Amino acid sequence: MPFRYFIKQLLLPPGIFLLLLACAWWFRRSRPRLAGLCFALGLGGMWLISLPVMVQWGARALETEPPLAREDWATLAQRADAIVVLGSGRERGDIAWGSDQPTGIGLERERYAARLAKASGLPVLTSGGLHYGTPPSEAELMAVSMQDDFGVSVRWKEERSRTTWENAQMSTEILLPQGIKRVVVVTQAWHMPRSVWSFEKAGFTVVPGPVGFLGVDHGRPLGGWMPEVKAVWQSGQLINEAVGQVGYRVFYQ
């Protein structure tokens, strides 16, 4: 995990752009043309990923699954047998709570899954293993939060997965022996295509339950062409997802 973590942080934005800027400084005297190219690519890349309009455009390319219609929530039990909520990491040791907590994205997924569960009566499985090897699992954190914050009891917890592919594969070990082959998968809209692909490869029939759409009107002044710190993080998530989609189809065919 540490090796994978460092490679990922260095080769994906913003790490790759910071690396280019470092190369520009290193080669500024020995190879000024190369230094100029590295500087232009690094600075230009950092500027592009900081723009809300780029987040909007990038998300539109990834968010290919439409949202569930509100009027269909109550009849989901006709199309699925369970709801699967995918983990998204955790916030470490928040002293306001005195314990680790789900991330903001995780809470967004939980809230949506809780609404679907209450409307449809479907049971819920949370999926997510240890975050960098430290307990409790993401699945456990989400299960506690769903009960305490949204009043929904989680029936199953898949607590070993570290990736979207493992979310799907390890959920089969819990759900398929009970005859559950149709699932509503709840995750971010930009993460949904890879999630659907992974769960279908694992043998499930998937009803997508995307939430947190970013490809909508961002409402920023000047059309979203002013840099914004939040956009850097969102762009990183979208680029990571785009790379993940390609990688999954290469390695998991």
Buried (B, 14 or more C-beta within 10 A) or exposed (E): EEEEEEEEBEEBBBBBBBBBBEBBEEBBEEBEEBBEBBBEBBBEBBEBBBBBBBBBBBBBEBBBBEBBEEEBBEEBBEBBBBBBBBBBBBBEEEEEEEBBBBBEBBBBBBBBBBBBBBBBEBBBBBBBBBBEEEEBBBBBBBBBBBEEEBEBEBBBBBBBBBBBBBBBBBBBEBBEEEEBBBBBBBBBBBBBBBBBBBBEBBEBEBBBBBBBBBBEEBEBEEEBEEEBEEBBBBBBBBBBBBEBBEEBEEEEE
